[in-house]
Structures are given as structure tokens and as C-alpha cells.
């Protein structure tokens, strides 16, 4: 059977994509809690910074209380988020 140029390109693309996915998953699954935590905290900061800014600029006591609760809850979730990420990455490597 002779493959067309498009079939060859599709096969190569599929194989390269699968290889890249496997290597990325293996690398990411090997990240420790100490390596993942700062990455998660940096992403969480993009959520909490606007809340903190609103706390410092609003005159509403309710907005301050609400945002402070959000920030506290979000920051307390870091450990759980890291554990979930590690679990999902481990599952990804097994597939």
C-alpha cells in the first residue's frame, strides 16, 4: 500500500504528538510538591491580586469581608490543588 503525502504527514504528526505528550506527562508527573506549589501559587496570585486591590480601594465593608474570605479560602486550597494536579498527572502518565 502506497501512502499519500497527506497520509504520511498525518501519521508523522500523530506519532510526534503522542511522543511529545508522553514526554511532557512524564516530566510533569515527576514534579515534586516543592516544585508544583510555587507554580500554583503564582497562578492563584492572578486571582487574588484583583480581590486584594478591591479590598484596598473599596469603602464597602461587605466587599472587604467577602474578598478577604475569598482570598483566605483560595490560599488555603493550594495544598489540595497541588495534590489534585499530582494525582491527575500520575493518571495521565499511566494512560
C-alpha positions in Angstrom: 0.0 0.0 0.0 1.4 3.4 -1.0 0.6 6.3 1.3 -0.2 9.7 0.0 1.7 12.7 1.2 -1.2 13.8 3.4 -1.4 10.3 5.0 2.3 10.4 5.7 2.1 13.8 7.2 -0.9 12.8 9.4 0.9 9.7 10.6 4.1 11.6 11.4 2.1 14.4 13.2 0.2 11.8 15.2 3.3 10.0 16.2 5.2 13.2 17.1 2.2 14.5 19.1 1.9 11.2 21.0 5.7 11.2 21.8 5.6 14.9 22.9 2.6 14.2 25.1 4.2 11.2 26.7 7.4 13.1 27.4 5.6 16.1 28.8 3.4 13.9 31.0 6.4 12.0 32.4 8.3 15.2 33.1 5.3 16.9 34.8 4.4 13.8 36.8 7.9 13.9 38.2 7.4 17.3 39.7 7.5 17.4 43.5 5.2 19.3 45.8 8.0 21.8 46.3 8.2 22.4 42.6 4.5 22.5 42.0 3.5 24.7 44.9 5.2 27.9 43.6 3.6 27.3 40.2 0.2 27.0 41.7 0.7 30.0 44.0 1.7 32.1 41.0 -1.5 31.2 39.2 -3.6 31.8 42.3 -2.0 35.2 42.7 -3.6 36.2 39.4 -6.9 35.5 41.0 -6.3 37.0 44.4 -4.5 40.2 43.4 -7.6 41.8 41.9 -9.5 40.8 45.1 -6.8 42.4 47.3 -6.8 45.5 45.1 -10.6 45.8 45.6 -10.2 45.4 49.3 -7.8 48.3 49.4 -9.9 50.6 47.2 -13.5 49.9 48.3 -15.3 51.6 51.1 -17.8 48.8 51.4 -17.3 46.7 54.5 -19.2 43.8 52.9 -16.9 43.8 49.8 -13.9 43.8 52.1 -15.3 40.9 54.1 -16.3 38.9 51.0 -13.0 39.4 49.3 -11.0 38.6 52.4 -13.0 35.3 52.7 -12.3 34.5 49.1 -8.6 35.2 49.4 -8.3 33.1 52.5 -10.3 30.2 51.0 -8.3 30.3 47.8 -4.9 30.5 49.6 -5.9 27.6 51.9 -6.7 25.5 48.8 -3.1 25.4 47.5 -2.2 22.1 49.1 -5.4 20.4 47.8 -4.8 21.9 44.3 -1.3 20.6 44.2 -2.4 17.1 45.4 -5.1 17.0 42.6 -2.6 18.1 40.0 -0.1 15.4 41.0 -2.8 12.8 41.0 -4.1 13.8 37.6 -0.6 13.9 36.2 0.1 10.4 37.5 -3.1 9.2 35.9 -2.1 10.9 32.6 1.3 9.0 32.6 -0.5 5.7 33.2 -2.7 6.1 30.1 
